[in-house]
């Protein structure tokens, strides 16, 4: 039997380092060299071992959510997203960013999220300068796998 208080204490510590793209990583739609999976009781999670990379990913995901909000009907919604929308935002955002970089002649894929974002920053100078309208189109076009 699991001590509930000890479980919540450990989970709170792990949540501080939670990977912003955890849903995409757990779904097998992306990978990251800075991610480490953990198993706590019967839960599986992903933590980021690099605070700088986690800050960059968090910033990109926040910018993407703000840009894609109207297209996804999230304009006035705060707080956490439902799983399907969060997965759509994460996977579509990574696929769209890889597509933008490929168009620019930079070889990048979703095989390493941290490297993908580093390549985007190297190419465009800052996350604020990314052409998010092209990435949002990929987010809207993303469709998750159908349930069996």
FENCORUR-V61906 format. One line per field, one symbol per residue. phi: phi as a letter, one per 40 degrees, with the letter a starting at -180 (. if undefined). A space follows every 10 residues. Layout:
BEGIN
phi->???
END
This chain:
BEGIN
phi->.ccccccccc ccccccbccc bdcccccgca aacccbcbbb fbbbabbccb cccccccccc ccccccccdc ccgbdbcbgc ccdccccccc cccccccccc ccccgccaac cacccccccc cccbgacccc cccccccccc ccbccccc
END
